[in-house]
């Protein structure tokens, strides 16, 4: 279980390995993370008491509050200048390049457990959430493609707005007025849904992904998944923009979650996710592969 994180008024510092997440999944398992921590411990000891004091208290950040494994966190007062000097020596000696950031979060029950299980959970959470922005998925939300959004808005104006205006003038009051209004609005919305979905399905078939702005492909893929139509075509267009395997898993997670694991598109998404996990066998560390399987397990738990 992930520990709860709560805000604290005296933020600490977090040291983060300045490598792409793909590098961590490919090369840094739990033992590698602990080994890196040990090398920093040894370096601080060798440089003297001031550096040991600056590094003392930093532990593998699991869970981490920044969504950037691999990180080491410390919630106690720290000599930041000495810490940065230590990290500069670490880079010079080939241990690794690191960044330093503030944190305003504190593990509620004290130091977080430095366990493989928690490390894998952090990797899985980073795949699912923290790195969506990395692949522009948060900048391209799963709303409708602009043209189809405009079309359905117009249908609502034409079909639903007149009903609401007419009902506003209706002389009945109380519950009879509410029930009558709901019935008529529901009927009007059903008509809107039927017309809009017919156009959406037609456009999914007609439009060529090559003519769509790359940032909009995710919207079209989400629509295809919702309708269960042209799923493979539009998923391939969205996936084709993504450089790394974990990003493709993040895309499937986003689409699967959007339909809550139900509908005609689920078998395709599930098969594609299984294929990506198999592909990772020769690419990611054992912990990286476990993280992908954990993402899959989490998705299958969706109600």
Secondary structure, 3 states (H helix, E strand, C coil): CCCCEEEEEEEEEEEEECCCHHHHHHHCCHHHHHHHHHHHHHHHHHHCHHHHHHHCCCEECCCCCCCCCCEEEECCCCCHHHHHHHHHHHHHCCCCCEEEEEEEEEECCCCCCCCHHHHHHHHHHHHHHHCCHHHCCCCCCCCCCHHHHHHHHHHHHHHCHHHHHHHHCCCCCHHHHHHHHHHHHHHHHHHHHHHHHHHHHHHHHHCCHHHCCHHHHHHHHHHHHHHCCCHHHHHHHHHCCCCCHHHHHHHHHHHHHHCCCCCCCHHHHHHHHHHHHHHHHHCCCHHHHHHHHHHHHHHHCCC
